Amino acid sequence: MRISTTDDQLRHALSLLGTNKSFAETVEQLASGGTPHDMVRAMAAYPPILEAMEVLGNGIYPGGNLPRELKELIILQSSLANSCQFCTQSHVDMARALGMGEEPVELLQHAEHLPAAQQAALRYANAIRENSNRITDAQFDSLREHFTDSQIVELTFLIGYINMLNWFNNALQVQYRGELAS
């Protein structure tokens, strides 16, 4: 990883993460004297980012209104497309823990077998990554068959959010080493 943090920064990170469900495993690791995964270590270098992550976590991941399994598929698809080792491998472990199979990436390889709502969301995520200025009315109408406007806003933000995290992790060479495996 290209960023280093001090023990004081990590202790401060623990105080910021205390109530955030998306970092529950990390809080436990820190409390027991362990080292957090690289993404938390990198963000601990600038604590306001961890504070923002808490709010976002409550609103869209793992919180929010969309099913967690759909979120994991969106995250895996984007992380694979962006070659983000950290997000891909950590969310494979999280998807496994949710009971999405031993090889959750295979769900994406056989997306035609997924429910129609998940297929529409995955197509939408691809379209956004390809060119967010060229989302057609037909693509958007396909989403509306399965999702409310509120859910479409959440889905769109999740897609942007995971792509931003992918770029953050890639640029800083953040690595996953199985810290969140069950």
PAZA-246454 format. One record per residue (C-alpha): residue in one letter; z, y, x; residue number from 0. Coordinates in pm, 1 decimal, padded with zeros to 6 digits. Layout:
+--------+----------+----------+----------+-----+
| residu |        w |        v |        u | num |
+--------+----------+----------+----------+-----+
|      A |        Z |        Y |        X | NUM |
...
+--------+----------+----------+----------+-----+
END
This chain:
+--------+----------+----------+----------+-----+
| residu |        w |        v |        u | num |
+--------+----------+----------+----------+-----+
|      M |  00000.0 |  00000.0 |  00000.0 |   0 |
|      R | -00086.1 |  00345.1 |  00126.0 |   1 |
|      I |  00230.6 |  00514.3 | -00006.0 |   2 |
|      S |  00584.2 |  00462.4 |  00120.8 |   3 |
|      T |  00907.7 |  00539.6 | -00059.7 |   4 |
|      T |  01266.3 |  00566.7 |  00054.0 |   5 |
|      D |  01565.4 |  00377.6 | -00084.9 |   6 |
|      D |  01682.7 |  00704.9 | -00240.5 |   7 |
|      Q |  01351.7 |  00746.3 | -00421.8 |   8 |
|      L |  01374.3 |  00390.3 | -00551.4 |   9 |
|      R |  01732.7 |  00442.6 | -00672.6 |  10 |
|      H |  01618.2 |  00756.0 | -00849.8 |  11 |
|      A |  01334.7 |  00551.2 | -01004.6 |  12 |
|      L |  01592.3 |  00306.8 | -01144.6 |  13 |
|      S |  01769.2 |  00592.0 | -01322.8 |  14 |
|      L |  01439.4 |  00700.2 | -01481.3 |  15 |
|      L |  01338.8 |  00351.6 | -01591.8 |  16 |
|      G |  01665.2 |  00248.2 | -01754.2 |  17 |
|      T |  01545.3 |  00261.1 | -02116.4 |  18 |
|      N |  01175.7 |  00183.4 | -02077.9 |  19 |
|      K |  01070.8 | -00154.6 | -02219.4 |  20 |
|      S |  00751.7 | -00159.2 | -02012.8 |  21 |
|      F |  00958.9 | -00155.9 | -01692.6 |  22 |
|      A |  01244.3 | -00385.4 | -01806.3 |  23 |
|      E |  01164.0 | -00649.8 | -01543.5 |  24 |
|      T |  01153.3 | -00387.2 | -01270.2 |  25 |
|      V |  01486.4 | -00238.9 | -01377.0 |  26 |
|      E |  01641.4 | -00587.0 | -01352.2 |  27 |
|      Q |  01490.6 | -00636.7 | -01004.4 |  28 |
|      L |  01624.2 | -00303.7 | -00881.9 |  29 |
|      A |  01968.4 | -00359.3 | -01035.3 |  30 |
|      S |  01999.6 | -00694.5 | -00858.8 |  31 |
|      G |  01900.9 | -00542.6 | -00524.1 |  32 |
|      G |  01538.8 | -00656.0 | -00534.6 |  33 |
|      T |  01232.2 | -00454.8 | -00450.1 |  34 |
|      P |  01014.7 | -00327.6 | -00735.8 |  35 |
|      H |  00645.2 | -00396.7 | -00749.0 |  36 |
|      D |  00409.2 | -00163.8 | -00564.7 |  37 |
|      M |  00306.7 |  00044.6 | -00866.6 |  38 |
|      V |  00665.7 |  00153.5 | -00933.6 |  39 |
|      R |  00719.9 |  00208.5 | -00560.7 |  40 |
|      A |  00412.4 |  00433.6 | -00546.5 |  41 |
|      M |  00511.8 |  00627.7 | -00858.0 |  42 |
|      A |  00867.2 |  00668.3 | -00726.7 |  43 |
|      A |  00721.6 |  00902.7 | -00464.3 |  44 |
|      Y |  00666.9 |  01152.8 | -00747.9 |  45 |
|      P |  00928.8 |  01086.2 | -01022.0 |  46 |
|      P |  00766.6 |  01294.4 | -01300.1 |  47 |
|      I |  00498.6 |  01025.0 | -01319.8 |  48 |
|      L |  00763.3 |  00761.6 | -01397.3 |  49 |
|      E |  00906.7 |  00988.4 | -01665.3 |  50 |
|      A |  00559.2 |  01023.1 | -01818.5 |  51 |
|      M |  00513.4 |  00646.0 | -01800.6 |  52 |
|      E |  00826.5 |  00602.4 | -02013.8 |  53 |
|      V |  00688.0 |  00821.1 | -02291.9 |  54 |
|      L |  00345.5 |  00657.5 | -02272.7 |  55 |
|      G |  00504.2 |  00313.1 | -02267.0 |  56 |
|      N |  00693.8 |  00382.5 | -02585.8 |  57 |
|      G |  00382.1 |  00519.4 | -02755.6 |  58 |
|      I |  00108.2 |  00279.2 | -02647.0 |  59 |
|      Y |  00221.7 |  00004.1 | -02410.5 |  60 |
|      P |  00414.1 | -00205.5 | -02483.0 |  61 |
|      G |  00496.9 |  00013.3 | -02784.2 |  62 |
|      G |  00248.2 |  00136.3 | -03039.3 |  63 |
|      N |  00088.5 | -00014.2 | -03347.5 |  64 |
|      L | -00184.3 | -00237.3 | -03209.2 |  65 |
|      P | -00109.7 | -00606.9 | -03154.8 |  66 |
|      R |  00013.9 | -00678.7 | -02803.3 |  67 |
|      E | -00243.7 | -00958.0 | -02757.3 |  68 |
|      L | -00526.3 | -00710.6 | -02823.3 |  69 |
|      K | -00376.7 | -00469.7 | -02571.6 |  70 |
|      E | -00362.3 | -00743.2 | -02308.1 |  71 |
|      L | -00729.8 | -00829.0 | -02367.1 |  72 |
|      I | -00831.1 | -00462.3 | -02334.0 |  73 |
|      I | -00621.7 | -00427.1 | -02018.0 |  74 |
|      L | -00763.2 | -00745.2 | -01864.1 |  75 |
|      Q | -01122.6 | -00653.0 | -01947.9 |  76 |
|      S | -01089.1 | -00303.8 | -01799.3 |  77 |
|      S | -00895.8 | -00423.3 | -01495.1 |  78 |
|      L | -01157.6 | -00687.3 | -01417.3 |  79 |
|      A | -01439.2 | -00434.3 | -01460.2 |  80 |
|      N | -01259.7 | -00195.7 | -01222.3 |  81 |
|      S | -01164.1 | -00470.6 | -00973.9 |  82 |
|      C | -00796.4 | -00377.0 | -00999.8 |  83 |
|      Q | -00605.1 | -00661.6 | -00840.4 |  84 |
|      F | -00264.8 | -00529.9 | -00948.0 |  85 |
|      C | -00344.5 | -00481.4 | -01316.7 |  86 |
|      T | -00555.3 | -00795.4 | -01348.0 |  87 |
|      Q | -00301.7 | -01030.6 | -01193.9 |  88 |
|      S |  00008.9 | -00870.4 | -01349.2 |  89 |
|      H | -00147.2 | -00877.5 | -01696.5 |  90 |
|      V | -00263.8 | -01236.1 | -01653.6 |  91 |
|      D |  00104.6 | -01317.0 | -01602.9 |  92 |
|      M |  00206.4 | -01104.6 | -01902.6 |  93 |
|      A | -00061.2 | -01262.8 | -02125.0 |  94 |
|      R |  00060.8 | -01607.9 | -02022.1 |  95 |
|      A |  00415.5 | -01507.8 | -02114.7 |  96 |
|      L |  00285.7 | -01401.8 | -02457.5 |  97 |
|      G |  00136.2 | -01747.9 | -02508.4 |  98 |
|      M | -00226.6 | -01642.0 | -02464.9 |  99 |
|      G | -00303.6 | -01955.1 | -02262.4 | 100 |
|      E | -00279.6 | -02059.3 | -01902.2 | 101 |
|      E | -00604.7 | -01878.0 | -01814.6 | 102 |
|      P | -00618.0 | -01568.4 | -02040.1 | 103 |
|      V | -00927.7 | -01433.9 | -01861.2 | 104 |
|      E | -01119.5 | -01724.2 | -02016.5 | 105 |
|      L | -01064.3 | -01559.4 | -02355.5 | 106 |
|      L | -01286.2 | -01275.3 | -02236.0 | 107 |
|      Q | -01546.2 | -01516.9 | -02104.0 | 108 |
|      H | -01571.0 | -01666.7 | -02453.7 | 109 |
|      A | -01517.7 | -01347.5 | -02653.1 | 110 |
|      E | -01748.1 | -01473.6 | -02927.7 | 111 |
|      H | -01459.9 | -01702.6 | -03033.3 | 112 |
|      L | -01212.1 | -01415.0 | -03066.8 | 113 |
|      P | -01134.4 | -01254.9 | -03403.7 | 114 |
|      A | -01385.7 | -00989.5 | -03513.0 | 115 |
|      A | -01135.4 | -00705.8 | -03464.1 | 116 |
|      Q | -01075.4 | -00804.4 | -03100.3 | 117 |
|      Q | -01449.8 | -00835.1 | -03038.7 | 118 |
|      A | -01510.5 | -00487.2 | -03183.6 | 119 |
|      A | -01231.8 | -00338.3 | -02967.4 | 120 |
|      L | -01364.2 | -00506.1 | -02652.5 | 121 |
|      R | -01718.4 | -00379.7 | -02721.4 | 122 |
|      Y | -01576.7 | -00031.1 | -02774.1 | 123 |
|      A | -01386.7 | -00046.1 | -02443.6 | 124 |
|      N | -01705.1 | -00148.5 | -02262.9 | 125 |
|      A | -01900.6 |  00131.9 | -02426.4 | 126 |
|      I | -01640.1 |  00387.7 | -02322.3 | 127 |
|      R | -01647.2 |  00266.2 | -01961.3 | 128 |
|      E | -02027.6 |  00271.3 | -01956.2 | 129 |
|      N | -02060.2 |  00623.9 | -02099.9 | 130 |
|      S | -01798.4 |  00774.1 | -02327.9 | 131 |
|      N | -02047.9 |  01040.9 | -02437.4 | 132 |
|      R | -02275.9 |  00781.7 | -02590.0 | 133 |
|      I | -02055.9 |  00599.8 | -02840.6 | 134 |
|      T | -02287.8 |  00543.7 | -03135.9 | 135 |
|      D | -02195.3 |  00588.8 | -03499.5 | 136 |
|      A | -02266.0 |  00218.0 | -03547.5 | 137 |
|      Q | -02014.6 |  00125.6 | -03275.1 | 138 |
|      F | -01756.6 |  00352.5 | -03432.0 | 139 |
|      D | -01825.2 |  00215.4 | -03781.0 | 140 |
|      S | -01766.2 | -00133.2 | -03642.8 | 141 |
|      L | -01418.8 | -00022.9 | -03532.0 | 142 |
|      R | -01343.8 |  00127.5 | -03872.3 | 143 |
|      E | -01401.1 | -00211.6 | -04032.4 | 144 |
|      H | -01087.6 | -00334.1 | -03853.5 | 145 |
|      F | -00874.0 | -00037.3 | -03752.4 | 146 |
|      T | -00725.1 |  00276.1 | -03905.7 | 147 |
|      D | -00792.5 |  00616.6 | -03752.4 | 148 |
|      S | -00443.6 |  00608.7 | -03599.7 | 149 |
|      Q | -00515.2 |  00271.7 | -03439.6 | 150 |
|      I | -00852.7 |  00392.4 | -03309.9 | 151 |
|      V | -00680.2 |  00689.1 | -03144.3 | 152 |
|      E | -00423.3 |  00453.0 | -02988.3 | 153 |
|      L | -00696.1 |  00211.8 | -02876.7 | 154 |
|      T | -00904.3 |  00492.1 | -02724.0 | 155 |
|      F | -00603.6 |  00628.9 | -02537.3 | 156 |
|      L | -00509.5 |  00279.6 | -02413.9 | 157 |
|      I | -00861.5 |  00233.9 | -02277.2 | 158 |
|      G | -00844.3 |  00564.1 | -02089.1 | 159 |
|      Y | -00488.8 |  00495.0 | -01974.3 | 160 |
|      I | -00561.4 |  00152.9 | -01825.1 | 161 |
|      N | -00872.6 |  00281.5 | -01648.9 | 162 |
|      M | -00665.8 |  00563.9 | -01496.9 | 163 |
|      L | -00400.8 |  00313.5 | -01382.4 | 164 |
|      N | -00673.0 |  00091.5 | -01235.7 | 165 |
|      W | -00808.0 |  00383.4 | -01032.5 | 166 |
|      F | -00456.9 |  00487.9 | -00927.7 | 167 |
|      N | -00373.7 |  00137.3 | -00805.9 | 168 |
|      N | -00708.8 |  00085.0 | -00635.6 | 169 |
|      A | -00703.9 |  00417.9 | -00448.4 | 170 |
|      L | -00347.5 |  00360.1 | -00324.2 | 171 |
|      Q | -00410.1 | -00010.0 | -00249.7 | 172 |
|      V | -00127.9 | -00114.6 | -00479.8 | 173 |
|      Q | -00092.8 | -00493.2 | -00470.4 | 174 |
|      Y |  00060.9 | -00743.9 | -00710.3 | 175 |
|      R |  00251.1 | -01037.3 | -00562.9 | 176 |
|      G |  00366.0 | -01220.2 | -00875.8 | 177 |
|      E |  00670.6 | -01002.4 | -00941.0 | 178 |
|      L |  00631.7 | -01027.8 | -01319.7 | 179 |
|      A |  00548.2 | -01399.8 | -01344.2 | 180 |
|      S |  00772.0 | -01591.5 | -01582.1 | 181 |
+--------+----------+----------+----------+-----+
END
